């Protein structure tokens, strides 16, 4: 059972019913997932040089970042690149969540509001971390945007992974955290709320917000100001998990979170052509695993809500881990933590096939690449593989 099966069975009907509300980017995602690892995307012919077995056709992957089948290799490549960046210190996980009242505004202004979320979280952590009352150090971290809950409903939040501590203002030593959860949660919540609302207010003042349909009345400054006041009547959720034990645990964690999508294929239980049943974890009621059944139309709608705008970067680095200074800053951090220097290899690793021979376990070699048209009209003795 795969998401692709649901799209193939009910995708056309969904498009016909909701054509005026589907974005082009969502249509591209549906098409990519339906065609992933099928003859429609072409493929390549492989053979094992060790045993010289039968030729095999591997269909190409769509490589779309929303596809359940294409994230494993992307995740592994990203984690390998991060291995040399880990520091010998505890790591903390902090989650910033936007309140439910903002969901309608976000859905009409996804790219702008998600960018604001990243800026507000980054400014909050850097400001509170630099305050001598809390840490008094220059910190570094990266954030990962998730827009879903376990039930596939819209739930935008930012996961931040932060090394425990930071560089002193003069960069002469490493400062360790004073609090069990790295930085005080209540302070983070208030500062985050203030910075986000201030940014939203500025966007409204500069006419950069789309407010249509039921939100049209909020285009008036007084109505929007009244809406913003309601956001200050509640505490915004900032959640900190206990610290990781070390770099190895961080890598294990990253494998679960960095390239996650709204729902993976292994959570699907059944699909009868009209309804979909999937597993979900009910965090509000004892973290119990439950089953949810929804119509295929509702399942597709929930899935497509989480398609990000074209080109949007959902993993971003800040502080001493920012892209423009990451290498030099991390070298300095290693010195202050008395770690061994990292020796960076300049050699280019040879290309390795992503799968092995089913007969002898040898590495398969690509002997020819074929297009979708060639696959359709050309006969090749084959035994199929779904590896790209």
C-alpha positions in Angstrom: 0.0 0.0 0.0 1.5 3.4 -1.1 0.4 7.0 -1.4 0.9 6.5 -5.1 -1.8 3.9 -5.2 -4.3 6.4 -3.7 -3.3 9.1 -6.2 -3.6 6.8 -9.1 -7.1 5.6 -8.0 -8.6 8.9 -6.9 -6.2 11.6 -8.1 -8.1 12.5 -11.3 -11.5 12.7 -9.4 -9.9 14.9 -6.8 -8.5 17.3 -9.4 -11.9 17.5 -11.2 -13.7 18.4 -7.9 -11.1 20.9 -6.7 -9.5 22.2 -9.8 -10.0 25.9 -8.9 -8.2 25.4 -5.6 -5.2 23.3 -6.5 -1.8 25.0 -7.0 0.4 24.0 -9.9 3.1 22.9 -7.5 0.6 20.4 -5.9 -0.3 19.0 -9.3 3.4 18.5 -10.0 3.8 16.6 -6.7 0.8 14.3 -7.5 2.2 13.6 -10.9 5.7 12.9 -9.6 4.5 10.5 -6.9 2.2 8.6 -9.3 5.1 8.1 -11.8 7.9 7.4 -9.3 9.8 4.2 -10.1 7.6 3.4 -13.0 8.3 3.1 -16.7 6.9 6.6 -17.2 10.2 8.1 -15.9 12.5 5.9 -17.9 15.3 3.9 -16.2 18.6 2.2 -16.7 19.8 -1.3 -17.6 22.1 -2.9 -15.0 24.2 -6.0 -15.0 26.5 -7.6 -12.4 30.1 -7.8 -13.6 30.9 -10.5 -11.0 28.4 -13.2 -12.0 27.2 -11.8 -15.3 23.6 -12.5 -14.5 20.5 -11.4 -16.4 20.1 -7.8 -17.3 17.8 -5.9 -15.0 15.8 -2.7 -15.5 15.7 -0.2 -12.7 13.0 2.5 -13.0 14.0 6.0 -12.2 12.9 7.8 -9.0 11.0 11.1 -9.3 13.4 12.7 -6.6 10.5 14.9 -5.5 11.1 16.0 -1.8 7.4 15.2 -1.0 7.6 11.6 -2.3 7.5 8.8 0.3 9.9 6.7 -1.7 12.6 9.2 -2.5 13.7 10.5 0.9 15.9 7.6 2.1 18.9 8.4 -0.1 18.5 12.1 0.2 18.5 11.7 4.0 21.6 9.6 4.0 23.5 12.1 1.8 22.5 14.9 4.1 23.5 13.0 7.3 26.9 12.0 5.8 27.6 15.7 5.1 26.7 16.6 8.7 29.0 14.0 10.4 32.0 16.2 10.2 30.1 19.1 11.7 29.1 17.5 15.0 30.7 18.9 18.2 31.6 16.9 21.3 28.9 18.3 23.5 25.3 17.7 24.4 22.7 18.7 21.8 19.2 20.1 22.5 16.0 19.9 20.6 13.6 22.9 20.9 10.3 23.1 19.0 8.5 26.4 18.2 4.8 26.1 17.3 2.4 28.6 15.7 -1.1 28.9 17.3 -4.1 27.6 15.5 -5.6 31.1 15.0 -2.9 31.8 12.4 -3.6 28.8 10.2 -5.9 30.6 7.8 -3.4 33.5 7.3 -0.5 31.1 6.8 -2.3 29.0 4.1 -2.9 32.2 2.0 0.7 33.4 2.6 2.8 30.3 3.0 6.3 31.4 1.7 6.2 34.8 3.5 4.9 33.5 6.8 7.2 30.4 6.8 10.2 32.8 6.2 9.0 35.0 9.0 8.8 31.9 11.3 12.4 31.1 10.5 13.5 34.7 11.2 11.5 35.0 14.4 12.9 31.7 15.8 16.5 32.5 14.8 16.4 36.1 16.2 14.8 34.7 19.4 17.4 32.0 20.0 20.3 34.2 19.1 19.1 37.1 21.3 18.2 35.0 24.4 21.5 33.0 24.0 23.6 36.2 23.9 21.9 37.6 27.0 24.4 37.1 30.0 21.5 36.3 32.3 20.7 33.2 30.3 23.9 32.1 28.6 25.9 35.0 27.3 27.3 33.2 24.2 27.1 33.1 20.5 25.2 29.9 19.6 24.6 28.0 16.4 21.8 25.7 15.3 19.7 24.6 12.4 15.9 24.5 12.0 13.7 22.1 10.2 10.2 23.1 9.1 7.3 20.6 9.6 3.7 21.6 8.7 1.8 18.5 9.8 0.6 16.6 12.9 0.3 12.8 13.1 -3.3 13.0 11.9 -2.1 14.9 8.7 -3.9 18.1 9.8 -2.2 21.4 9.4 0.2 22.1 12.3 3.2 24.3 11.3 6.2 24.2 13.7 9.9 24.5 13.6 12.3 21.8 15.0 15.6 23.3 16.2 18.7 21.2 16.9 21.2 23.2 19.0 24.7 22.3 20.4 24.8 22.8 24.2 26.5 26.1 24.8 28.3 28.5 22.6 31.3 30.7 22.0 32.1 33.5 24.4 31.8 37.1 23.0 35.5 37.3 22.5 35.7 33.7 21.1 38.3 32.8 23.8 36.4 29.9 25.4 33.3 27.7 25.2 30.4 28.6 27.5 28.3 25.7 28.8 24.5 26.1 29.5 23.2 27.1 32.9 19.8 25.5 32.6 18.7 21.8 32.2 16.8 22.7 28.9 19.6 25.0 27.6 17.6 28.3 27.6 14.5 29.2 29.8 11.4 28.1 27.9 9.1 30.8 29.2 11.5 33.5 28.0 11.8 31.9 24.6 8.0 31.7 24.3 7.5 35.4 25.1 10.3 36.7 22.9 9.2 34.4 20.0 5.6 35.6 20.2 6.7 39.3 20.2 9.1 39.0 17.3 6.6 37.0 15.1 3.7 39.3 15.8 5.8 42.3 15.1 6.9 40.8 11.8 3.3 40.0 10.9 2.3 43.6 11.7 5.0 45.0 9.5 4.0 42.7 6.6 0.4 43.9 6.9 1.5 47.6 7.0 3.5 47.0 3.8 0.6 45.3 2.1 2.5 42.1 1.7 -0.2 39.8 3.1 -2.9 38.2 1.0 -6.2 38.3 3.0 -9.0 37.0 0.8 -12.3 35.2 1.4 -13.2 34.9 5.0 -10.1 37.0 5.9 -11.0 39.9 3.7 -12.2 42.1 6.6 -8.7 41.8 8.2 -7.3 43.9 5.5 -8.5 46.9 7.5 -5.9 48.0 10.1 -8.3 48.1 13.0 -9.6 44.6 12.4 -6.1 43.3 11.9 -4.9 45.0 15.1 -7.8 43.4 17.0 -6.8 40.0 15.6 -3.2 40.5 16.7 -4.4 41.3 20.3 -6.0 37.9 20.5 -2.6 36.3 19.9 -1.3 37.8 23.1 -4.0 36.3 25.2 -2.3 32.9 25.2 1.2 31.5 25.7 2.8 30.3 22.5 4.0 26.7 22.7 7.8 26.3 22.9 8.8 22.8 23.8 12.2 21.6 24.8 13.1 17.9 24.9 15.9 16.5 27.2 19.4 16.8 25.8 20.8 14.1 23.6 23.7 12.1 25.0 26.1 13.0 22.3 26.9 13.2 18.5 25.9 9.6 17.8 22.4 10.1 19.3 22.1 13.3 17.2 22.7 11.4 14.0 20.1 8.9 15.0 17.6 11.7 15.6 18.5 13.5 12.4 17.7 10.3 10.4 14.1 10.5 11.7 13.4 14.2 11.3 15.4 15.9 8.5 13.8 14.5 5.4 10.4 13.4 6.9 7.3 14.0 4.9 3.6 14.3 6.0 3.0 10.5 6.0 5.2 7.6 4.9 3.9 4.5 3.1 4.5 2.2 6.1 1.8 4.0 8.1 -0.9 3.2 5.6 -3.1 0.3 6.7 -5.7 -0.2 3.9 -7.4 1.5 0.9 -10.6 0.1 -0.5 -10.9 2.5 -3.4 -12.9 5.1 -1.4 -11.5 5.3 2.1 -8.0 5.3 3.5 -7.0 3.9 6.9 -3.7 4.9 8.4 -1.8 4.7 11.8 -1.2 7.8 13.8 0.1 8.6 17.3 -2.2 10.4 19.7 0.2 12.6 21.7 -2.6 14.3 23.5 -3.9 11.0 25.0 -0.9 9.1 26.3 1.0 8.8 23.1 -1.1 5.9 22.0 -1.1 4.6 18.5 -4.5 4.7 16.9 -6.1 4.1 13.5 -7.9 6.9 11.5 -10.1 6.3 8.5 -10.9 9.2 6.1 -12.2 9.4 2.6 -9.7 9.3 -0.2 -10.7 12.8 -1.1 -9.9 14.0 2.4 -6.7 12.1 2.5 -5.4 13.7 -0.7 -6.5 17.1 0.5 -4.6 16.7 3.8 -1.5 15.4 2.0 -1.4 18.3 -0.5 -1.8 21.0 2.3 1.8 20.2 3.2 3.3 20.7 -0.3 5.8 23.6 0.1 6.1 26.5 -2.3 8.6 26.0 -5.2 12.2 26.5 -4.1 11.4 26.9 -0.4 14.3 25.8 1.8 13.0 23.9 4.8 16.3 23.2 6.5 18.3 26.3 7.5 21.4 27.1 9.6 22.0 30.0 11.9 24.6 31.5 14.2 28.0 30.0 14.0 26.5 27.2 11.9 25.3 29.7 9.2 26.4 28.7 5.7 28.6 31.7 5.0 30.9 31.0 8.0 30.2 27.4 9.0 33.6 25.8 8.2 35.8 28.4 10.0 33.4 28.8 12.9 33.1 25.0 13.6 36.9 24.7 13.5 37.1 27.4 16.2 34.4 25.6 18.2 36.4 22.4 18.0 39.5 24.2 19.3 37.6 25.6 22.3 36.1 22.2 23.0 39.6 20.6 22.7 38.5 18.3 19.9 40.8 16.8 17.3 40.8 18.8 14.0 38.8 17.4 11.1 40.8 16.2 8.1 38.8 17.0 5.0 39.4 14.8 2.1 39.7 16.4 -1.4 39.2 13.1 -3.2 36.0 12.6 -5.1 34.3 9.4 -4.1 33.6 7.0 -7.0 29.9 6.6 -8.0 28.4 3.5 -6.3 25.3 1.8 -7.5 22.4 2.0 -5.0 21.7 -1.7 -5.1 23.4 -5.1 -5.3 23.0 -8.2 -7.4 20.3 -10.4 -6.0 22.3 -13.6 -6.9 25.8 -12.9 -5.7 25.6 -9.7 -3.8 28.0 -7.8 -6.1 27.6 -4.2 -7.0 25.5 -3.7 -10.1 26.9 -1.6 -13.0 24.8 0.6 -15.3 25.4 -0.4 -18.9 22.7 1.7 -20.6 20.2 4.4 -19.8 16.8 4.2 -21.4 13.9 6.7 -21.8 10.3 6.1 -21.2 9.7 5.8 -24.9 12.5 3.3 -25.3 11.1 1.2 -22.5 7.7 1.2 -24.2 8.8 0.1 -27.6 12.0 -1.8 -27.0 12.0 -5.4 -25.7 14.7 -6.3 -23.2 14.8 -9.6 -21.2 14.1 -8.2 -17.7 13.6 -9.0 -14.1 12.2 -5.9 -12.5 13.7 -3.8 -9.6 12.3 -0.8 -7.9 15.7 0.7 -7.1 16.7 3.9 -8.9 
